[in-house]
Amino acid sequence: MAQNITNKFVEIGLKGINEVWGLEVGLILDNLYAGTADCVGLYKDIPTLIDFKTAKKIKKRDWIEDYFLQGCAYANAHNVMFGSEIEQIVILMVDRDMVFQEYIVRPTEFKFLTRKWKNKLIEFNKKYNV
């Protein structure tokens, strides 16, 4: 199954990636949060934070907002650390039935989700006196 899922990512998912700036990119922002981005680069010629996901079944877009928020957090950290201007998130998902799904967060939604992420971070820091 793992081989088939990998093949589906290669066959369909990687076609949109024009240029890779980094894989498994370690990111940190002002000692507030840290994480590792799966892939950063150009997706259909647009600077993008790309995340690869597997699932039992393809999820509805409404169910994966946390993936988008994480992507915004990582993209903003990358922008600060490397001077990039990423405002697009792409989640590429394959399920156990080998169904492929692409989810794209474009700049307007990216800005909205970034504000939402920052508010969550502020609330967390207030709650735990970080």
C-alpha positions in Angstrom: 0.0 0.0 0.0 2.8 2.4 0.9 4.4 1.9 -2.5 1.1 2.5 -4.3 0.5 5.7 -2.3 4.0 6.9 -3.1 3.5 6.1 -6.8 0.3 8.1 -6.8 2.1 11.1 -5.3 4.8 10.8 -7.9 2.4 10.2 -10.8 0.0 13.1 -10.0 1.0 15.2 -7.1 4.6 16.1 -8.0 3.6 17.3 -11.5 2.7 20.7 -10.1 6.1 21.2 -8.4 8.3 23.3 -10.7 11.2 23.9 -8.3 12.1 22.7 -4.8 13.8 25.0 -2.4 13.9 22.5 0.4 12.6 19.3 1.8 12.0 18.6 5.5 12.8 22.3 6.1 13.3 23.1 9.8 11.6 26.3 10.7 11.4 28.4 13.9 9.9 31.9 14.5 11.1 34.1 17.3 11.2 31.2 19.8 7.3 31.1 19.5 6.9 28.0 17.5 8.9 25.5 15.4 8.2 22.8 12.9 9.4 21.0 9.8 7.8 21.7 6.4 7.6 18.8 4.0 8.4 20.8 0.9 9.0 24.5 0.0 9.3 25.7 -3.5 7.4 26.7 -6.6 4.0 25.0 -7.2 2.7 25.9 -10.6 5.2 28.7 -10.7 4.0 30.2 -7.3 6.1 30.3 -4.1 4.3 27.6 -2.0 4.5 25.7 1.3 3.6 22.1 0.2 2.5 19.3 2.6 2.0 15.7 1.8 -0.8 13.8 3.6 -2.1 10.3 3.6 -5.6 9.4 4.9 -7.9 6.4 5.2 -10.4 8.4 3.1 -10.0 11.8 1.4 -11.2 14.5 3.8 -13.5 17.4 3.0 -11.8 20.7 2.8 -13.8 22.0 5.8 -12.3 19.2 8.0 -8.6 20.2 7.4 -8.4 23.8 8.5 -5.7 22.8 11.0 -3.5 21.6 8.1 -3.9 25.1 6.5 -3.2 26.9 9.8 0.0 24.8 10.2 1.0 25.6 6.6 0.5 29.3 7.2 2.6 29.1 10.4 5.4 27.4 8.5 5.1 29.7 5.5 5.3 32.8 7.7 8.4 31.4 9.5 10.0 30.6 6.2 9.3 34.2 5.0 11.0 35.6 8.1 13.9 33.2 8.1 14.7 33.3 4.4 13.1 36.5 3.1 10.7 34.5 0.9 7.2 35.7 0.0 5.1 32.6 0.3 1.4 33.2 0.4 0.2 29.9 -0.9 -0.3 26.5 0.8 -0.9 23.3 -1.1 -1.9 20.1 0.7 -1.5 17.0 -1.5 -3.4 14.0 -0.1 -3.7 10.3 -1.2 -6.1 7.9 0.5 -6.0 4.1 0.9 -8.1 3.8 -2.3 -5.4 5.7 -4.2 -7.7 8.7 -4.6 -5.6 11.9 -5.0 -6.8 15.3 -3.8 -5.1 18.8 -4.1 -6.2 21.6 -1.7 -4.9 25.1 -2.4 -4.9 28.1 -0.1 -4.4 31.2 -2.2 -3.2 34.7 -1.0 -6.6 36.1 0.2 -7.4 33.0 2.2 -3.7 32.8 3.3 -4.0 36.2 4.9 -7.2 35.3 6.7 -5.8 32.1 8.0 -2.5 33.7 9.0 -4.5 36.2 11.2 -6.5 33.3 12.7 -3.2 31.4 13.4 -1.7 34.5 15.0 -4.7 34.9 17.2 -4.5 31.3 18.3 -0.8 31.8 19.1 -1.5 35.0 21.2 -4.3 33.2 23.1 -2.0 30.2 23.8 0.8 32.5 25.0 -1.6 34.4 27.3 -3.1 31.1 28.7 0.3 29.6 29.4 2.3 32.8 30.1 4.8 31.9 27.5 
